[in-house]
Amino acid sequence: MVYCSMKIEVTSPSPQVAEAVRQHLGLSTHTYELWFLGSIVGEPQHKSRTTLNALLKEAHQMLTDAAAVGGVVGEAEIVHRWGEHGQHDETVWSMSLDEFKKGHRLPMKAI
């Protein structure tokens, strides 16, 4: 059996065009990650509105479950990571278990 690897590099004068091509090819360097109680949940996923909404639903369910079993501390967080090696990141959404218990329990969806 022969295995070979190939590196695809996308360049364009327009960063937006280059990123669109990378996303189309499944090479996007932009991802969303769900973190809960300080640990990543699952694998990083390609950045899209659909992904963000799915992670918000999952985070809401995790907070609901943690509150139901009497959890008192912790946080759910969605992080946007980008760069060739994921060296840049920003939190796009977070909620502590305390905030959640105080009444921020409505289902969430990105606008």
C-alpha positions as CSV (number, residue, x, y, z in Angstrom):
1,M,0.0,0.0,0.0
2,V,1.3,3.4,-0.9
3,Y,0.4,6.5,1.0
4,C,1.2,10.0,-0.2
5,S,0.4,13.4,1.3
6,M,-0.3,16.6,-0.4
7,K,-0.2,20.1,0.8
8,I,-2.6,22.6,-0.7
9,E,-1.8,26.3,-0.3
10,V,-4.4,28.9,-1.3
11,T,-3.3,32.4,-2.1
12,S,-5.2,35.4,-3.3
13,P,-4.8,39.1,-3.2
14,S,-8.1,39.1,-1.3
15,P,-8.0,37.4,2.1
16,Q,-11.8,36.9,1.9
17,V,-11.5,35.0,-1.4
18,A,-8.7,32.9,-0.1
19,E,-10.7,32.0,3.0
20,A,-13.8,31.2,1.0
21,V,-11.8,28.8,-1.2
22,R,-10.2,27.2,2.0
23,Q,-13.7,26.7,3.4
24,H,-15.0,25.2,0.2
25,L,-12.1,22.7,0.1
26,G,-12.5,21.9,3.8
27,L,-9.2,23.6,4.7
28,S,-10.6,26.5,6.7
29,T,-8.3,27.8,9.4
30,H,-11.3,29.3,11.2
31,T,-13.0,26.9,13.8
32,Y,-15.3,27.0,16.7
33,E,-14.6,25.0,19.9
34,L,-16.9,24.3,22.8
35,W,-15.3,24.3,26.2
36,F,-17.1,23.2,29.4
37,L,-15.6,23.2,32.9
38,G,-12.2,24.0,31.5
39,S,-12.0,21.1,28.9
40,I,-12.7,21.0,25.2
41,V,-15.8,19.1,24.2
42,G,-15.4,17.2,21.0
43,E,-13.3,18.3,18.1
44,P,-12.9,21.8,16.7
45,Q,-15.6,22.4,14.0
46,H,-15.5,24.6,10.9
47,K,-16.7,28.1,11.6
48,S,-20.3,28.6,10.3
49,R,-23.6,29.9,11.6
50,T,-24.9,26.4,11.7
51,T,-22.0,25.2,13.8
52,L,-22.3,28.1,16.2
53,N,-26.1,27.4,16.7
54,A,-25.4,23.7,17.3
55,L,-22.7,24.5,19.9
56,L,-25.0,27.0,21.6
57,K,-27.7,24.3,21.9
58,E,-25.1,21.8,23.2
59,A,-23.8,24.3,25.8
60,H,-27.3,25.1,26.9
61,Q,-28.0,21.4,27.5
62,M,-24.7,21.0,29.4
63,L,-25.5,23.9,31.7
64,T,-29.0,22.5,32.2
65,D,-27.6,19.1,33.1
66,A,-25.0,20.6,35.5
67,A,-27.6,22.7,37.2
68,A,-29.9,19.6,37.6
69,V,-27.3,17.6,39.4
70,G,-26.4,20.5,41.8
71,G,-23.3,21.9,40.1
72,V,-22.2,25.2,41.7
73,V,-19.2,26.4,39.7
74,G,-18.1,26.2,36.1
75,E,-18.6,27.8,32.7
76,A,-19.4,26.9,29.1
77,E,-17.6,28.8,26.4
78,I,-17.4,28.9,22.6
79,V,-14.1,29.9,21.2
80,H,-13.3,31.1,17.7
81,R,-9.8,30.0,16.7
82,W,-7.9,31.0,13.6
83,G,-4.5,31.1,12.0
84,E,-2.5,28.4,10.2
85,H,-1.7,26.8,13.6
86,G,-4.7,28.1,15.6
87,Q,-2.5,30.7,17.2
88,H,-5.3,33.3,17.5
89,D,-8.4,32.9,19.5
90,E,-11.3,34.9,20.9
91,T,-14.3,33.9,23.1
92,V,-17.5,34.5,21.1
93,W,-19.9,33.3,23.9
94,S,-19.7,32.3,27.5
95,M,-22.0,31.7,30.4
96,S,-21.2,30.7,34.0
97,L,-23.3,28.1,35.8
98,D,-24.1,30.8,38.3
99,E,-25.5,33.1,35.6
100,F,-27.4,30.2,34.1
101,K,-29.0,29.4,37.5
102,K,-30.0,33.1,38.0
103,G,-32.5,32.9,35.1
104,H,-30.6,33.0,31.8
105,R,-32.1,29.7,30.8
106,L,-33.8,30.6,27.5
107,P,-32.7,28.5,24.6
108,M,-29.9,30.4,22.8
109,K,-29.4,31.1,19.1
110,A,-26.9,33.3,17.3
111,I,-28.4,36.3,15.6
